[in-house]
Each structure stands twice: as structure tokens, then as C-alpha cells.
């Protein structure tokens, strides 16, 4: 990444600040690699809180992941509390990856990937239909004890908005750069703290936008009322002259 020395100092400063202002996160544990994949898919485009709620709904609504695999998109979408293009994409990704795993192994058990070596496991995950960098990196970090830092769109936006990475850097550049700055033993902690910070920042931006829209609407209403008063006053003035 361009100007890596400049941004390296910023990332290290950010990490120190995040550690100082937040409790150390407890590392997550999944029963199976496929559970990690499903969580990664669900959590990529929603907040951590929304992802937890969706996973809980999934567990209550479907018998198991095979039941989820054969379900209709409309039924899967019900586990989310909102309907948006991103959620539709998430639902599609869930179905496609579960089908891809079943078609490849004739089962949804892929625990064998934990024994083939990190490089081979990563390559296999990357070759599955509908996987992306975030999903693969999340699984490598949480289930395969690999040095990886998953970055979703919200985290990427936060890093660029705060000039913590080069403005022209792409996802591949940023993930590689962060992995060089953060030691493997700290990878999960950094990911969790950065994600929390980016979601908090994004929530603040949304509130600001809503407030701005409300203020604009209020201003328009006041302007309209002022215009009506002026019109009424002008009409009365004309009648008086007559």
C-alpha cells in the first residue's frame, strides 16, 4: 500500500487507543467451520447486534443448516429484521454457499478442512461459489488459527474516512497491510475493536443525517408558513386599498 510507513504509525496509534478504551474481547468459538461461515455471511453487512439477533432467529426457525439449505429465499429473509438490497444479497449468498458445500462434499460436514493445512483450506474456501474475502478471512481467523483480519464495507469506510489507510487502497491492499501491522496473536482483538468502532461511527453518521433532514424539513415548513403569511397580508392590503 502507498505511504505504508505513514499509515503504519496511524494504525498502531488507533490500536493503542482502542485497547485503552475497551475491554479485551473474548475470543469466539464455533462448533463447526460451517457455523463460522454462516455467521460471517450474516454479519458482513449488518451490525454485530443485528447479526446476533439474526443467528438466534435462524436457530429457532430452522431445524439445522441442511433445512436452511433447502429453504426458499423468502423464508430465509424472515430471520432478518429489515428488508434491503444488502439483506437480499446475504440471503442469496447463504443459499449459494450451502448448496456449493453440499454439491462438493455431498454433506454439510467440512471439518476435514481443519486438517489439510491453512493454505489448502483457504484455497478451498475461496473456490466455493459466492464466497468473498471477508467470509474467507473471518473463517481463517476464527476457526483455522490463521493470521487474517477481515474487513467489511463499514470498516473500510471508517478507515478511509479517518485517513488511516491510503484513499486509493482496495480491500486486498488494506487486509494485507493490516496483517503486517497487527501481530497474529492480536488479530482477533483488533478485528473486534475496529469493527465496534466503525459501527459506532457509522451509527453517529446516520443520526447526523436524520437530524439534518429533520432540520431541512423544519426550515422548509417555516419558509412555507412565512410565504403564506406574506401572501395573506398582501391580499388584505389590496382589499384595503379598494
N, C-alpha and C positions, 0 to 999 in steps of 0.2 A: 504494500500500500504506500502511496506517495506521502512524504513527510512523516514516515513512521516514528522517527525519534521524537518529533514534536507531540504526536498523538499518544505515544507510549507514556510520556510523563503525565498527560491528562487522564489516561485510563487508570494509572496507578493511584493518582490522587483521588479519583472517583471511587475506586475500590476501598481505599482507606476511609473515606467519608461514609460510604455505605455500611462498612463493618462497624464503624463507631456509632452510627445512629440506628442500627437494627440488631435484634438478637440473632444469634447464629442459627440458621435454618436446619431443621432436622432432615437428614437425607431420606428421600422417598424409597420405598421398597415395593416392587411388583411381584406378584406370584409368578407371572409368566412374561416372556418377552412380548407376546401379542397384547397383553394388558397395557404395556408401556406404549406400544404402537397406537392403540385405540385412544389412550389418554393424550398422546402427542397430537393426534389428528383433531380431537375435540378441542384441545386447549390452544391450538395455534392462533386462532382468530378471535378468541374471546378472553375475558379476564380469568384469572385463577379462580375467583369466586364463582363465576358463571360456569367454568369447566367442571368444578366440583359438583355443582348442582346438576349439571347435565349427566355426569357419570352416575350420580345417585339415581336419577330418573331412569337411566339406561338399565341399571341393575334391577330396579323394581319392575320395569316394563317388559324386559326380555328374559327368557329362561337362561340363555347363555350367549356366547358370541356367535355360535352357529345359527341360533334363532335370529340374531341381529343380521347375519349374513344374508338370510333368505327373506328378510322383511322388505316391504315396499318403502320407497323413499319418503312418502307422506307419513308413514308410521314412525320412521326413524326421526324425522324432523320434530315430532312431538316432544322429544326429550329436551329440546331447547325452549327457552322462554321467549325467544324472539324469532322473527322471520325476516331474513335479509339475504342478499346475494351470497354473502360470505357463509352463512349457515347452509344454504343450498349446496355450495361448493364442498363444505365439510361433510355433509350427508353423502354426497357423491363419492368423495374420497374414501369414507368409511366403507361403503359398499364395494367399491372397486378393489381396495386393498385386501379386504377379507376374501373376496372372490379370487383374487390373484394368488393368495396364500393357499387356499383350498385347491385351486386348479394345479398348482405346482407340487403340492405335497399330498393331495387327497386327504388332508386333515388340517385342522387349525392348530396343531401342535408343532411349533418351530423351535422348541428348546434346544434342538441339536445345533443351532447356530452358535450357542454359547461354547461349543467345543471345537469349532473349526478354525478358531483364530480370529482376531479382530479385523484384519484386512479382508478376509474372505466373507465374514459376517456382514461387514459394511457394504461390500460389493453386492452381495445377495439382496440386502435391503434396498439398495439403490436401484436394482433391476426390477423390483416389484412395481406393478402398474400403479400409478398415482402417488408414489412416494415423492418426497422433496427433501431438501437439505435440512429443514427444521425437524421433520419426523425422524430422519436417519440420525442426525446429531443428538436428538433427545434420547433415542434408544441406546446409542453408543455410550452416552454419558451415564444414564441411569441404570442400565441393565448389563452392559458389556464392559464396564470399567475402563472406558476409553477416554482419552483426553479430547474433549469436544465441548464447545459452548454454543448451544442452539440459539439462533436469533430469529425472532418473528418480525413481522412488519412494524408493530408498535415499538419494539426495542430498537429497531433500525432507525425509525423516525426520531426517537428520543436521542440516540447517539449523534445523528446529523444535526438536529435542531440545536443541540448544545455544543456543537463543534468538537465532538470527541473523536470523530473519525473524519477522513477526507470526504468532502461533499460528493465527489465522483466515484467513491468506492462502491462496489456492488456487494451482494450478500457473501459471495465466496471470499472476497478480499477481507471483509470485516471478520468473518468467522476465523479465518486463518490468522489474521492479525491478533485478535483477542486471545487465541490459543497460545500465541507466543508470549503474550504479556502476563497471562494468568497461569500459575503452576497447576499441574494436573490435580493435585490434592485439593486445590481451591476452586476448581472448575464449577462444581455444583453450587457452592455457596455464591460465587459471583453471578452465575446464571439467575438464581432465585432472587438475589438482591437487585440486580439490574432490571429484571422483569417487573418486580414490585415497584421500583422507582419509575419505570416507564409507564406503567399502568396508572400510577398516581398522577403523573404529569399529564397524561392523556385525559384523565377524568377532569383535571383542572381546566384544560383547554376547552373541553366540551361545555363545562359550566360557564366559562367565559363567553363562548359563542352564543349560548342560550340567553345569557344576560344581555349581550349586545343586541340580539334580535328583539328581545323584550323592550329594551330602551328605544330601539329604532321604531318599533310599533307604537310605543307611547308617544314618541315625538311626532309621528305621522298623525296620530289621533288628535294631539294638541293642535297641530297645524290645521287639520280639517275643521276642528271646532272654531279656531280663530278665523278661518276663512268664512265659516257660516255666520259668525257674529258680524264680521265686516259687511257681508252681503246683506244681512238683515238690517244693519244700521244704514247702509246706503239706500235700501228700499224705503225705509222710514223717512230718510232725508228727502228723497224725491217726492214722496206723498205730501210732506210738509210744505214744500215749495209750491206744489199745485194748489 
